[in-house]
Amino acid sequence: MQESANTCASAGRASKAFSRLEQSVFRALNAVVEPSVRLGIGSPTLTPASLIVLETVGFKSGARRRTPLWSIRLGRYRLISTARGNRSFWVKNLLKKPDTSYYLGGRRRKSHAIVIAEGASSAPLVELSPGLRRLTKLITRYAPSGWTFAILAPTTH
């Protein structure tokens, strides 16, 4: 019994250590990539896939957070995703405050995020086309595997 408790404790410590390492690697990478993408470098507006900088409000701090992400253009919408699920702070931030903005081609664009994640109740406030509704239904199947998606819908506010 004691051996089982020690194994669980070791696994918990290893998981926390991995989480801290993962977080520090992404912060270091983002610190290098984010300023360039925000200025439009590597962020073309005419290609179907490009880097964006997502700007969210921290769910705890209330501070502005910027995260470079790959996105796919779907008409006037952008699709972003992560296999890290709710370990990604941008996901937690969008679940709390879905009104957001992102930088593409050096320009800031306001949007509303429709988050597709296991247990998320992010109801679309915008009218999605039938094609986007089908895509949303399709990608929802991947949420139980840890994938999280967000559709960024343009807004004018």
N, C-alpha and C positions, 0 to 999 in steps of 0.2 A: 504494500500500500504506500509506504514512504517513497519507494522508488518511482512509482507512478506520479506522485505529487512533485518530486524533484524534476521529472521529465517535463511535466506541464509547466513548471516554473521556468525551466530552461527555454522551453519553446516560447513562452511569453516574452522573456528577455530578448531572445533572438528576433522575434517579430517586431518589438519596439526598436531595436537597433537597426533593423532593415528599414523600418519606416522613417527613422531619422536620417539614414543614409540616402534613401530615395528622395526625401524632401530637400536635403542639401544639394544633391546633384541637380534636381530640377531648378532650384533657386539660382544656382551658379549658371546653368545653361540659359535660363530666362534673362538673367542680367546682361548677358552678351547679345542675345538675339533680339530681345524686345525693342531696344531703341532703334535699331536698324529697320525692323519691320514697321514700326510706328511711322517712320519717315517714308515708307514706301518701298524700301529695298527688299526684294524677294516677295513682294506683295502686288503682283500685277492684277489689274481689274478685269482684264478680258479673258483670262484663262479659267477653265472650269475649277481647277484646284489651286489654291494659293494660301500663303501664310496670312493670318490676321493677328492683331493684338486685341484680345477681349478685355474690356474694362469692366470690372465688377466692383461692388461695394462689399468689403469684408463682413462676413456674417457675425463676427464677434467684435471687431475693432471699429467697424464703420468707415475704415480708411479705404481709399481707392486702391484697387489691385489690378495690375496689368499682366496678362498671360499670353504669350505667343502660342498660336494653335494652327494646325492645318485646317482648312475649311474647303468645302465643296459648294460651288454656286449651283443653286437650284432656282433658276429664274431670278426673281428679286430677293430670294431668301438665301441664307447660308446655313450649311449643316456642319456641326462640329461634333467631335466625339472623343471618348477616352475609354481605354480598357481598365483604367484605375478606379472607375466608379466613384463612390463618394470619398475616396482618399484624395481626390483632386479638389483643392479648395475652390476652384472656379465653379464646380458643380454645387457645392454647399452654398456658395454665394448666390448663384442663380436660383436655387430652390427658395431662398429667403427673399431675394429681390430680383425678380425676372426682368425688370426694366433696366436695360444695360446699353452699352455702346461698344463699337469695335472700330479699329483702324484698318482700312484697306486702301492701298494705293496712296498712302500718305494723308488720307482724309478720315475724319471721325464720323461715324454713322450711328445714329440712334436706332435701337431695336428693342423688341420684346422677345425674351427667350421662352420657348416651349420646351421644357425639359422632359426627356423620355428616359426614365430610370426605374429600377425596381422600387416599388413603394412610393414613387413620386406622384403627387396629385397636381401637377402643373397643367391646369386646364387652358387650352388655347383661347386667347382673347381675340385672336384674329381669324378671319375666315380663310381656311386653307383650301387650296384647289383639290379636286378629287384625287389627282395624282399624288399630292403631298399627304393626303389622308391615308392613301394606300401605303405609301412609304413609311409613314409613322406606324401603321399597324404591323408592317413587316419588321421594322427594326426593334419594335417593342419586344419581340421574341428573344432578343439578345440580352435584355436587361437582367434576367436571372443569372446569366453567366458573368455578370460584373460590368458589362458595357453600359455606358451612359452616353446619350446623345442630346443635342439641343439644336432646335431650329431657331435661327435668328430671323425674326420677322421685322422688316423695316417699320419705323414709326416716325411721326413728325413732331412729337412732344419733347 
